[in-house]
Amino acid sequence: MHIGFIGLGNMGNGMALNLLKAGHSVTAYNRSPAKVDALAQRGATAARTVADACRGDVVQTMLADDDAVEQVTLGPGGVVASLPPGGIHVSSSTISVALARRLTAAHADAGQSYIAAPVFGRPEAAAAAKLFVIAAGAPAALDAVAPVFDAIGQRTFVVSEQPYSANLVKLSGNFLIATVIESLGEAIALVEKAGVDPVNYVDILTSTLFNAPAYKTYGDLIARKSFEPAGFAATLGLKDVRLALQAAEELTVPLPLGSLLRDRFLTLLANGGGQLDWSAIATLAERDAGIRPAD
């Protein structure tokens, strides 16, 4: 397939590389040209504008937030204006339900198809083509882009014909991961203050009661205090918790833990931790327990 790819950050670069490895033709665009040039050395075609990346069958976007997606997609010379009729936009960004609805309508008005396909997995999973794709959209469009999902992930879950549903599932999943991080931070602070080695403690937990990727990945990061470089920055964690709360308010669903998590992320950011991995909110439990002094 001829695929345009927009957004070569921590996640997007690995995804685009795996599309190339699968034999697809990739035309890549990124706000920072250096990342495009590096990918071009691996076989991609460099696009100097968003429009240049929208001349094929499919364009896939992997961007940081609603503002970036809105600018690239709905702005002048953006995806909606540049993708030909019948073209398909696959959005893998974690965005709000409200924006997903707007994008669905805008593409429909332009005679295009819109697929929401956010992913579960950190940058190392993106590089290894081991992402889990959460997809939603029209069945015919989903069938057409199945080779894209096969190239970047280990399994695709189709949740609905309504694209926004995939974004809601993604936000709910990130909300759950954040609760895991917070609870791990509190539990580790409890045993660490009593003199238990945190690395050994996490090994006990993940070898017995909590043998799951989220506990293994984040438990290890927290126990080893390995928050740089960030696989997923705390600023993005706050963004996703806020989006989950917004969606919950629209649906009249209380999320008491969501409110707590929002405040935890705000505290971390207020103390200069915005670019740390989002698992660094666990350090707040240590601070509250007096294990380390407040900054």
LINJOQUI-V757256 format. One record per residue. N is the residue number from 1. RES is the residue in three letters. PSI is psi in degrees with one decimal (none if undefined). NEAR is the number of other ideal C-beta (glycine too) atoms within 8 Angstrom. D_CENTER is the distance of its C-alpha to the mean C-alpha in Angstrom with 2 decimals. Layout:
{{N;RES;PSI;NEAR;D_CENTER} {N;RES;PSI;NEAR;D_CENTER}}
This chain:
{{1;MET;153.7;9;23.91} {2;HIS;109.1;10;23.66} {3;ILE;128.9;15;20.00} {4;GLY;139.7;17;18.87} {5;PHE;125.2;19;15.56} {6;ILE;117.5;16;14.35} {7;GLY;93.1;13;12.01} {8;LEU;52.7;12;12.73} {9;GLY;-156.1;9;10.69} {10;ASN;-38.6;9;9.72} {11;MET;-45.5;11;7.62} {12;GLY;-35.2;16;9.71} {13;ASN;-45.8;12;12.96} {14;GLY;-38.6;13;12.91} {15;MET;-44.8;15;12.01} {16;ALA;-39.8;14;14.83} {17;LEU;-39.6;11;17.12} {18;ASN;-29.2;13;16.92} {19;LEU;-41.7;15;17.83} {20;LEU;-44.9;13;20.76} {21;LYS;-29.3;8;21.74} {22;ALA;-1.3;9;21.93} {23;GLY;7.0;4;24.44} {24;HIS;152.5;12;22.72} {25;SER;122.4;8;23.74} {26;VAL;125.8;14;20.88} {27;THR;117.2;16;21.40} {28;ALA;140.9;17;18.82} {29;TYR;140.0;13;18.40} {30;ASN;147.7;11;16.86} {31;ARG;-34.1;2;18.17} {32;SER;108.2;7;19.36} {33;PRO;-26.9;8;21.85} {34;ALA;-37.6;6;22.16} {35;LYS;-34.2;10;18.89} {36;VAL;-43.6;15;20.20} {37;ASP;-38.4;9;23.54} {38;ALA;-39.8;8;22.24} {39;LEU;-33.2;16;20.56} {40;ALA;-31.3;11;23.83} {41;GLN;-16.7;6;25.70} {42;ARG;4.6;8;23.92} {43;GLY;-5.3;6;25.07} {44;ALA;160.7;13;22.85} {45;THR;133.0;8;24.57} {46;ALA;129.6;11;23.80} {47;ALA;132.0;12;23.23} {48;ARG;-10.3;6;24.45} {49;THR;162.7;8;23.38} {50;VAL;-41.9;13;20.79} {51;ALA;-37.0;9;23.75} {52;ASP;-26.4;11;24.52} {53;ALA;0.7;14;21.24} {54;CYS;24.8;13;22.09} {55;ARG;2.4;10;25.35} {56;GLY;-156.9;12;24.39} {57;ASP;-34.6;8;23.66} {58;VAL;142.6;15;19.89} {59;VAL;131.3;16;17.44} {60;GLN;133.0;16;13.71} {61;THR;140.0;16;11.43} {62;MET;90.2;12;8.14} {63;LEU;168.2;12;8.49} {64;ALA;-38.4;7;7.76} {65;ASP;-178.8;10;9.29} {66;ASP;-43.5;9;12.04} {67;ASP;-44.9;6;14.71} {68;ALA;-42.0;11;13.43} {69;VAL;-43.5;15;12.79} {70;GLU;-43.0;10;16.14} {71;GLN;-45.7;9;17.96} {72;VAL;-33.9;13;17.03} {73;THR;-46.4;14;17.56} {74;LEU;-9.3;10;20.36} {75;GLY;172.8;8;22.04} {76;PRO;131.9;4;25.23} {77;GLY;16.8;8;24.87} {78;GLY;-170.3;12;21.35} {79;VAL;-47.0;14;20.00} {80;VAL;-40.5;12;22.04} {81;ALA;-22.6;9;25.12} {82;SER;-27.5;10;24.85} {83;LEU;133.2;12;23.70} {84;PRO;157.5;7;26.93} {85;PRO;136.7;6;27.94} {86;GLY;-10.3;6;26.68} {87;GLY;162.9;13;23.62} {88;ILE;129.0;13;20.19} {89;HIS;119.6;18;16.96} {90;VAL;111.6;12;13.85} {91;SER;113.9;17;10.86} {92;SER;5.4;13;7.51} {93;SER;151.8;13;5.94} {94;THR;104.3;11;5.14} {95;ILE;174.7;12;8.84} {96;SER;155.5;10;12.05} {97;VAL;-40.0;13;14.34} {98;ALA;-44.2;8;17.00} {99;LEU;-37.9;11;15.44} {100;ALA;-40.7;15;14.61} {101;ARG;-42.8;9;18.31} {102;ARG;-42.1;9;19.47} {103;LEU;-40.1;15;17.83} {104;THR;-45.8;12;19.34} {105;ALA;-42.4;8;22.69} {106;ALA;-43.0;12;22.68} {107;HIS;-38.7;13;22.10} {108;ALA;-42.3;9;24.69} {109;ASP;-29.7;6;27.14} {110;ALA;3.7;10;26.76} {111;GLY;25.2;6;27.44} {112;GLN;169.5;14;24.00} {113;SER;144.8;12;21.51} {114;TYR;126.6;15;17.98} {115;ILE;127.7;16;15.53} {116;ALA;126.4;15;12.24} {117;ALA;59.8;15;10.22} {118;PRO;164.2;15;6.56} {119;VAL;151.7;14;6.13} {120;PHE;131.2;8;6.80} {121;GLY;146.1;9;7.64} {122;ARG;176.5;8;7.88} {123;PRO;-35.5;9;9.37} {124;GLU;-33.1;7;12.61} {125;ALA;-37.3;9;11.62} {126;ALA;-42.8;19;10.38} {127;ALA;-32.2;9;13.77} {128;ALA;5.9;7;15.65} {129;ALA;40.2;12;14.52} {130;LYS;23.5;8;13.77} {131;LEU;158.0;13;10.47} {132;PHE;121.5;11;10.98} {133;VAL;127.4;14;10.66} {134;ILE;107.6;15;11.11} {135;ALA;147.4;14;13.40} {136;ALA;141.6;15;15.82} {137;GLY;-172.9;13;18.53} {138;ALA;136.3;8;22.11} {139;PRO;-41.5;7;23.31} {140;ALA;-40.4;7;24.91} {141;ALA;-39.0;12;21.88} {142;LEU;-41.9;12;19.78} {143;ASP;-39.2;7;22.67} {144;ALA;-33.8;9;22.78} {145;VAL;7.9;13;19.25} {146;ALA;-38.1;9;19.41} {147;PRO;-29.0;9;20.21} {148;VAL;-47.6;14;16.92} {149;PHE;-38.6;12;15.07} {150;ASP;-31.8;9;17.78} {151;ALA;-26.7;12;17.26} {152;ILE;-15.4;13;13.61} {153;GLY;169.9;14;13.53} {154;GLN;-18.2;6;16.03} {155;ARG;144.1;6;16.04} {156;THR;130.8;10;15.22} {157;PHE;117.3;8;15.66} {158;VAL;122.7;7;17.16} {159;VAL;-21.8;9;17.29} {160;SER;164.7;8;19.21} {161;GLU;-10.4;6;20.83} {162;GLN;112.0;7;19.32} {163;PRO;-38.2;15;15.93} {164;TYR;-24.8;12;14.96} {165;SER;-37.0;11;15.31} {166;ALA;-38.4;17;12.19} {167;ASN;-37.0;15;10.23} {168;LEU;-41.6;10;12.46} {169;VAL;-43.5;11;11.92} {170;LYS;-45.5;13;8.15} {171;LEU;-39.8;14;9.19} {172;SER;-37.1;9;12.09} {173;GLY;-42.7;10;10.44} {174;ASN;-34.0;13;8.58} {175;PHE;-43.8;15;12.04} {176;LEU;-40.0;9;13.75} {177;ILE;-41.7;10;12.07} {178;ALA;-36.9;14;13.13} {179;THR;-35.2;10;16.53} {180;VAL;-45.4;11;16.83} {181;ILE;-46.8;14;16.32} {182;GLU;-46.3;15;18.88} {183;SER;-37.1;8;21.32} {184;LEU;-42.9;14;21.22} {185;GLY;-42.3;15;21.97} {186;GLU;-43.9;9;24.87} {187;ALA;-40.8;9;26.27} {188;ILE;-40.5;17;26.16} {189;ALA;-39.4;14;27.87} {190;LEU;-50.9;9;30.50} {191;VAL;-30.9;10;31.54} {192;GLU;-36.6;13;31.17} {193;LYS;-22.7;9;33.61} {194;ALA;1.6;6;36.02} {195;GLY;5.9;4;35.85} {196;VAL;134.4;8;33.65} {197;ASP;122.9;6;31.67} {198;PRO;-34.7;11;27.94} {199;VAL;-44.3;9;27.02} {200;ASN;-38.5;8;29.71} {201;TYR;-45.5;13;28.66} {202;VAL;-37.0;15;25.09} {203;ASP;-41.0;8;26.73} {204;ILE;-48.4;8;28.99} {205;LEU;-47.3;12;26.27} {206;THR;-8.5;12;24.09} {207;SER;-8.0;6;27.28} {208;THR;-85.6;7;28.64} {209;LEU;-31.1;4;27.03} {210;PHE;63.1;8;23.28} {211;ASN;70.3;8;22.78} {212;ALA;150.6;7;19.10} {213;PRO;-41.4;5;16.12} {214;ALA;-43.0;9;14.55} {215;TYR;-39.3;14;18.03} {216;LYS;-49.9;10;18.79} {217;THR;-53.3;9;15.83} {218;TYR;-30.7;14;15.80} {219;GLY;-42.7;14;19.53} {220;ASP;-43.4;11;20.28} {221;LEU;-42.4;12;18.30} {222;ILE;-45.5;15;20.08} {223;ALA;-37.1;11;23.43} {224;ARG;-2.2;7;23.46} {225;LYS;46.5;7;22.06} {226;SER;85.2;7;19.79} {227;PHE;1.2;11;17.35} {228;GLU;139.5;7;17.69} {229;PRO;152.8;4;16.21} {230;ALA;127.3;11;12.91} {231;GLY;-31.7;8;10.20} {232;PHE;112.0;9;8.00} {233;ALA;151.2;11;10.47} {234;ALA;-32.6;17;12.30} {235;THR;-38.1;9;12.28} {236;LEU;-32.7;12;8.60} {237;GLY;-43.4;14;9.55} {238;LEU;-42.5;12;12.48} {239;LYS;-45.0;10;10.86} {240;ASP;-37.3;13;9.01} {241;VAL;-42.1;15;12.34} {242;ARG;-42.2;9;14.26} {243;LEU;-36.7;14;12.66} {244;ALA;-41.3;14;13.39} {245;LEU;-39.1;12;16.83} {246;GLN;-46.3;11;17.41} {247;ALA;-39.7;12;16.84} {248;ALA;-39.1;11;19.03} {249;GLU;-40.8;8;21.67} {250;GLU;-34.2;8;21.91} {251;LEU;2.7;6;22.51} {252;THR;50.9;4;24.79} {253;VAL;109.8;6;22.99} {254;PRO;138.7;4;23.45} {255;LEU;78.3;10;20.71} {256;PRO;-39.8;6;22.87} {257;LEU;-28.7;9;20.47} {258;GLY;-39.9;12;17.85} {259;SER;-40.5;9;20.50} {260;LEU;-44.7;9;21.21} {261;LEU;-38.7;14;17.67} {262;ARG;-43.9;12;17.51} {263;ASP;-34.1;8;20.76} {264;ARG;-45.3;11;19.72} {265;PHE;-40.0;14;16.89} {266;LEU;-40.1;9;19.43} {267;THR;-44.3;10;21.97} {268;LEU;-44.5;15;19.92} {269;LEU;-38.4;12;19.20} {270;ALA;-23.7;6;22.87} {271;ASN;20.5;7;23.93} {272;GLY;15.0;6;22.14} {273;GLY;20.8;11;19.14} {274;GLY;-31.6;9;16.37} {275;GLN;0.9;8;15.40} {276;LEU;162.5;12;15.72} {277;ASP;146.0;14;13.11} {278;TRP;-19.2;14;12.24} {279;SER;-10.7;10;14.57} {280;ALA;-10.9;11;17.33} {281;ILE;-20.6;17;17.97} {282;ALA;-25.2;15;20.01} {283;THR;-19.9;13;22.50} {284;LEU;-32.4;11;23.57} {285;ALA;-38.7;12;25.19} {286;GLU;-44.3;13;27.16} {287;ARG;-46.2;12;28.29} {288;ASP;-29.5;7;29.37} {289;ALA;-2.7;9;31.26} {290;GLY;15.1;6;33.09} {291;ILE;-35.3;8;31.87} {292;ARG;150.1;6;30.96} {293;PRO;154.3;4;32.26} {294;ALA;144.0;3;30.37} {295;ASP;none;5;29.34}}
